[in-house]
Amino acid sequence: MYPQDTKFAVLIPCFNEEITIGTVIDDFKRELPMADIYVFDNNSTDRTAAIAREKGAIVIKEPKQGKGFVIVSMFQKVEADYYIMVDGDDTYPAESVHDLLKPVMNNEADMVVGTRLSNFKSKAFKPLNLFGNFLVASLVNWTFDNRLKDIMSGFRVFNRDFVKNIPLDSKGFEVETQLTIQSLFYQYKILEVEVELRQRPEGSSSKLNTVTDGIRVLLTIANIAKAYRPLLFFGSLGLFFLMAGIGLGLIPVIEFIKTGLVTHFPTAILATGLVLVSIIFFAIGLILDSINFRVREIIQILRKHYYTSKL
């Protein structure tokens, strides 16, 4: 089914998943018997690492606590042609991996995401989690003018170019959001494939803190929007201060029109200051956007040179 000389790597980030990790490894061995399976143990205190070794997986310990650190370590340490990343909680169907692999292997996508929001078991998502996913997706799509459905899925397939060149600096569960945002900024091709999200097996508990990790995701979006869409970020701030300045400035202007006098000097000074601040924000946005445009050009040239040198 797949070329014999192609190297596949299944990457499984894990923290205390002794109940499910054996099943996940067995399922992916069945679907991709030629793949190397890597379990990155993030300081588990149970038998996760021992069970993974018993099942024949390559176990690598990541001492820095947090899923973001784990994925950065995965991308740096594992060599393959195609990478399959999946959570170790047995909520994603291994049989769907072929649907995710196909677009990447056909050069139709650099990253394929297994989107869960159209097909999931009734208890697999809490209402607050669903709302959080919708909010994050809406913010990302608005920021990058896209129509992605599931920003935070943990089931993804990547090609080698993506894994070895995408910059990541997230610490926790917001890393999936950063993977998507960085992909959009660096103009990698993303596709989504619907998969079923299963309920966690009995005795297995989620490590996700809805409120804390949700705040981290939103802060990540704000920081990345500031860094990678500066014209939108600073332009929005500039527009806010401009409208506030105009609103306050109307008070002395209307007063002058009616009486020929200006008595609201503090209001006039504040309004002038707000307008000047808005101009500064617009200027910052324009300058940083121009720099980002040149950076993207340089990256595209370097990637083209890299592929040309390999031919």
Secondary structure as UniProt FT lines:
FT   TURN            4..5
FT   STRAND          8..14
FT   TURN            18..20
FT   HELIX           21..31
FT   TURN            33..34
FT   STRAND          36..41
FT   HELIX           48..54
FT   TURN            55..56
FT   STRAND          58..61
FT   HELIX           67..77
FT   STRAND          82..85
FT   TURN            88..89
FT   HELIX           94..96
FT   HELIX           97..105
FT   TURN            106..107
FT   STRAND          111..115
FT   TURN            117..118
FT   TURN            122..124
FT   HELIX           127..144
FT   STRAND          156..159
FT   HELIX           160..165
FT   TURN            173..174
FT   HELIX           175..185
FT   TURN            186..187
FT   STRAND          190..194
FT   TURN            202..203
FT   HELIX           210..228
FT   HELIX           230..259
FT   HELIX           265..310
//
